[in-house]
Amino acid sequence: MNSLKWTVLADNRTSNPLLETEHGLSILLETTRHRVLLDGQESDDELIALGTRLKEKYPQTQFYTSHCTGDLAFQRLKSVMGPQLNTFI
């Protein structure tokens, strides 16, 4: 059976000092076969920080996003993550 792990990377409130607290939400979903990034409404600085953290922590992982990410957010993440970030559309 596949398990699903949720990791909150950023939220608009937290008691954990390791999490970002700007407006927006970013969650990494992981199974034994896939990793999916759910994110939305982050600032440019937050997107760059998120892309940097994902690239450093998962250097061999291919990430995929969809239309919900939006063109601007995708371009900011892609500028940091390069070929590690792809889109379904």
WOPEPE-V374513 format. One record per residue. N is the residue number from 1. RES is the residue in one small letter. SS is DSSP state (h for helix, s for strand, l for the rest). NEAR is the number of other ideal C-beta (glycine too) atoms within 12 Angstrom. D_LAST is the distance of its C-alpha to the last C-alpha in Angstrom with 1 decimal. Layout:
n=N res=RES ss=SS near=NEAR d_last=D_LAST
n=N res=RES ss=SS near=NEAR d_last=D_LAST
This chain:
n=1 res=m ss=l near=5 d_last=29.2
n=2 res=n ss=l near=10 d_last=26.0
n=3 res=s ss=l near=11 d_last=26.7
n=4 res=l ss=l near=16 d_last=24.2
n=5 res=k ss=s near=15 d_last=25.0
n=6 res=w ss=s near=18 d_last=23.9
n=7 res=t ss=s near=24 d_last=24.6
n=8 res=v ss=s near=25 d_last=24.6
n=9 res=l ss=s near=36 d_last=24.0
n=10 res=a ss=s near=34 d_last=24.6
n=11 res=d ss=l near=26 d_last=26.0
n=12 res=n ss=l near=18 d_last=28.0
n=13 res=r ss=l near=14 d_last=31.2
n=14 res=t ss=l near=16 d_last=32.6
n=15 res=s ss=l near=9 d_last=35.9
n=16 res=n ss=l near=13 d_last=34.5
n=17 res=p ss=l near=7 d_last=34.9
n=18 res=l ss=l near=14 d_last=32.2
n=19 res=l ss=l near=23 d_last=29.5
n=20 res=e ss=s near=28 d_last=28.2
n=21 res=t ss=l near=21 d_last=29.5
n=22 res=e ss=l near=24 d_last=27.6
n=23 res=h ss=l near=15 d_last=25.8
n=24 res=g ss=l near=29 d_last=22.6
n=25 res=l ss=s near=26 d_last=21.6
n=26 res=s ss=s near=38 d_last=20.0
n=27 res=i ss=s near=22 d_last=20.2
n=28 res=l ss=s near=27 d_last=19.6
n=29 res=l ss=s near=23 d_last=19.5
n=30 res=e ss=s near=23 d_last=21.0
n=31 res=t ss=l near=14 d_last=22.1
n=32 res=t ss=l near=10 d_last=24.0
n=33 res=r ss=l near=12 d_last=20.9
n=34 res=h ss=l near=17 d_last=17.9
n=35 res=r ss=s near=27 d_last=17.3
n=36 res=v ss=s near=27 d_last=14.8
n=37 res=l ss=s near=43 d_last=15.1
n=38 res=l ss=s near=28 d_last=15.3
n=39 res=d ss=s near=37 d_last=16.3
n=40 res=g ss=s near=29 d_last=16.9
n=41 res=q ss=l near=21 d_last=19.4
n=42 res=e ss=l near=32 d_last=20.7
n=43 res=s ss=l near=22 d_last=22.8
n=44 res=d ss=h near=19 d_last=22.1
n=45 res=d ss=h near=16 d_last=24.8
n=46 res=e ss=h near=30 d_last=23.5
n=47 res=l ss=h near=36 d_last=20.0
n=48 res=i ss=h near=22 d_last=21.8
n=49 res=a ss=h near=26 d_last=24.1
n=50 res=l ss=h near=42 d_last=21.4
n=51 res=g ss=h near=35 d_last=19.6
n=52 res=t ss=h near=23 d_last=23.1
n=53 res=r ss=h near=27 d_last=24.1
n=54 res=l ss=h near=34 d_last=21.2
n=55 res=k ss=h near=25 d_last=21.6
n=56 res=e ss=h near=15 d_last=25.4
n=57 res=k ss=h near=20 d_last=25.4
n=58 res=y ss=l near=22 d_last=22.8
n=59 res=p ss=l near=15 d_last=23.1
n=60 res=q ss=l near=12 d_last=22.0
n=61 res=t ss=l near=22 d_last=19.0
n=62 res=q ss=l near=21 d_last=15.3
n=63 res=f ss=s near=38 d_last=13.4
n=64 res=y ss=s near=23 d_last=9.8
n=65 res=t ss=s near=35 d_last=8.5
n=66 res=s ss=l near=20 d_last=6.3
n=67 res=h ss=h near=13 d_last=6.9
n=68 res=c ss=h near=19 d_last=10.5
n=69 res=t ss=h near=32 d_last=11.0
n=70 res=g ss=l near=20 d_last=11.1
n=71 res=d ss=h near=15 d_last=11.1
n=72 res=l ss=h near=16 d_last=14.6
n=73 res=a ss=h near=33 d_last=14.5
n=74 res=f ss=h near=29 d_last=11.7
n=75 res=q ss=h near=20 d_last=13.8
n=76 res=r ss=h near=26 d_last=16.9
n=77 res=l ss=h near=36 d_last=15.8
n=78 res=k ss=h near=24 d_last=14.6
n=79 res=s ss=h near=20 d_last=18.0
n=80 res=v ss=h near=26 d_last=19.7
n=81 res=m ss=h near=32 d_last=17.8
n=82 res=g ss=h near=17 d_last=16.8
n=83 res=p ss=h near=14 d_last=15.4
n=84 res=q ss=h near=25 d_last=15.6
n=85 res=l ss=s near=31 d_last=12.5
n=86 res=n ss=s near=20 d_last=8.9
n=87 res=t ss=s near=21 d_last=5.5
n=88 res=f ss=l near=14 d_last=3.8
n=89 res=i ss=l near=12 d_last=0.0
